[in-house]
């Protein structure tokens, strides 16, 4: 399965350790993570990649992906855009939120009722992946 792993890049990267572990675990089950760059310490734009190139690449990867796993514990305009785009394409997506951050999660994200979206509250990356697997998202 091709997985689009989304996480904040330019904003607060407070869940970066969890995202790194999520990537490792998802790949450990044999899935292909299309967006390994989300765990890089140096961002594409800081390496001189123009924003238009980032946009075009990410849209291409969103189209290619079978499922999206979006870490939504910290606000991100980019992740919100990616999630909306993916859901509007009718593809299955999960929003992962750390238990300790649930009270700060956008009401809009919490309120999504579309059948192709699953909100997963988790305490550890292992627990998140187990829940994703139980919902047949991985």
Phi, psi and omega in degrees: 000140177265122186248129172264105178268117182249141178201155178303138180247309186263343181267215179288123181253042185298336181259016182303319177300320178293320180296319178299318179290322176302315179301313180299315181292317180298314178295328179298336176269008175090008179273154178262117176271117184282344189239052180299338181296346181293345179256003179293144176286325179257122184281156179308312183295331177285342175267003178095008178286124181295145180307323180298322178293320177299313180301310183297320177296314183293322176297318179299317180292323176299320179293324183283332187290147175271328184211151175245137171241112185247121176278113187245019182296332179236139184300142178204121176299319181297313180296319178300317178298311181301316181296314179298316180301312183296314180296321179293338176279356178082013182271155180284137181217151176233138171256122180259130178227131176297139179311318183291347182250358184304321180294342179259356183289140177311132177297328178299314179292316180298331185270359181299126182248002181297142184293343180270007178243139178228125174267126183240115176269133185217157177253336179215155177302324179299316179296319179300313181295321177300317180292322177297319179293323180293337178265008181060031177269342176228000000 
